[in-house]
């Protein structure tokens, strides 16, 4: 007897009404899940201008309208853009910096790639605060080049890493902005709206580690990765912050496991602009275009720093085949204690430590 195939109604009932695609799932649920992985976008319902404590009535008469989710111009999922009269900015993240040594007071730091060297275009920050319907304006203080021209790629039309800075006006000292938009002219309708990240100062942990974008499509380094993560834990590292392009399935399993334990944090990342993001093409590109690769690495490194600057006393930048080992102490805490004890006294605080690199081959 010929078996009867299920009709559309049966398939619909079995799959869509069974909870896989539940009719109870709202548009807001879908959007909320989608925005979870895009950390630089303000949360719901704020990004729609409908938060009771946000810029609810955002339409000013022809000047600086609040950019909602549907006004934003995305690039390669995790980047937002600004097209100017002289070059295009690709924004990755915005951070509130109110450290005591910031000379001009609380400042917004914005990580960006731009296809210009020594940009001269004037830009402004439209700074959005909770409970206020209008933005506060601040002129961009400058574009800090996060590269050295002697290292290569010092050419126009090649994406360059920049740190942008906008000082928070004195009228709003003591407040942390919710988001910021960057425009060429004050009253422009922005095509970007970056969530301002800020971890309120609390009791700091000792050590964290930042790891640039993992790109191991064909290399199964899962066992070595487990050894590396466990060794860092023994040495006193509180948490490891990974960025991920594409990895071997076994590496992915390791990352997902350690995420669940809370020992690591994994952030997906892409390349901005017209750089390739199909996994195999990107893998080849990053191996062949070494200088471009190094320039792109500065974005996740600085994102990791500014996200965690108030949470840890020390943040180390390491690859998964690198480890800092003390010749005398049992862990990093004893290592730093020994360094400070034997260091030459200085009036200026130490900003960073650099460790000698030695290769071991197996």
Secondary structure, 3 states (H helix, E strand, C coil): CCCCCCCHHHHHHHHHCCCCCCCCCCHHHHHHHHHHCCCCECCCCHHHCCCCCCCCCCCCCCCCCCCCHHHCCEECCCEEEEEECCEEEEEEEEEEECCCCCCCCCEEEEEEEECCCCCCCCCEEEEECCCCCCCEEEECCEEEECCCHHHCCCCCCCCEEEEEEEECCHHHCCCCCCEEEEECCCCCCCCCCEEEECCCCCCCEEEEEEEEEEEECCCCCHHHHHHHHHHHHHHCCCEEEEEEEEECHHHHHHHHHHHHHCCEEEEECCCCCCCCCCHHHHHHHHHHCHHHHHHHHHHHHHHHHHHHCCCEEEEEECCCCCCCCCCCCCCHHHHHHHHHHHCCCCCCCCCCCCCCCCCCCC
